[in-house]
Amino acid sequence: MIGEGNIIQLIGNFGFPIVVTIYLLHRFENKIESLENTIQNIANAVNNSKEKRK
């Protein structure tokens, strides 16, 4: 995890908007992957349901 001292150094080097963007992208990465998996599971369930009806 990024420590407080590292965050302050990053802000000084790159600027606040870039550091916030990197933080948010890192934080939401797992949530996006989870959504991708959920969408894939729904698509598979729909396909399986269609195959059973045939």
Contact map, one row per residue, 1 for C-alpha under 8 A:
111000000000000000000000000000000000000000000000000000
111101100000000000000000000000000000000000000000000000
111111100000000000000000000000000000000000000000000000
011111110000000000000000000000000000000000000000000000
001111111000000000000000000000000000000000000000000000
011111111100000000000000000000000000000000000000000000
011111111110000000100000000000000000000000000000000000
000111111111000000000000000000000000000000000000000000
000011111111100000000000000000000000000000000000000000
000001111111111000100000000000000000000000000000000000
000000111111111100100000000000000000000000000000000000
000000011111111100000000000000000000000000000000000000
000000001111111000000000000000000000000000000000000000
000000000111111101100000000000000000000000000000000000
000000000111111111100000000000000000000000000000000000
000000000011011111110000000000000000000000000000000000
000000000000001111111000000000000000000000000000000000
000000000000011111111100000000000000000000000000000000
000000100110011111111110000000000000000000000000000000
000000000000000111111111000000000000000000000000000000
000000000000000011111111100000000000000000000000000000
000000000000000001111111110000000000000000000000000000
000000000000000000111111111000000000000000000000000000
000000000000000000011111111100000000000000000000000000
000000000000000000001111111110000000000000000000000000
000000000000000000000111111111000000000000000000000000
000000000000000000000011111111100000000000000000000000
000000000000000000000001111111110000000000000000000000
000000000000000000000000111111111000000000000000000000
000000000000000000000000011111111100000000000000000000
000000000000000000000000001111111110000000000000000000
000000000000000000000000000111111111000000000000000000
000000000000000000000000000011111111100000000000000000
000000000000000000000000000001111111110000000000000000
000000000000000000000000000000111111111000000000000000
000000000000000000000000000000011111111100000000000000
000000000000000000000000000000001111111110000000000000
000000000000000000000000000000000111111111000000000000
000000000000000000000000000000000011111111100000000000
000000000000000000000000000000000001111111110000000000
000000000000000000000000000000000000111111111000000000
000000000000000000000000000000000000011111111100000000
000000000000000000000000000000000000001111111110000000
000000000000000000000000000000000000000111111111000000
000000000000000000000000000000000000000011111111100000
000000000000000000000000000000000000000001111111110000
000000000000000000000000000000000000000000111111111000
000000000000000000000000000000000000000000011111111100
000000000000000000000000000000000000000000001111111110
000000000000000000000000000000000000000000000111111111
000000000000000000000000000000000000000000000011111111
000000000000000000000000000000000000000000000001111111
000000000000000000000000000000000000000000000000111111
000000000000000000000000000000000000000000000000011111
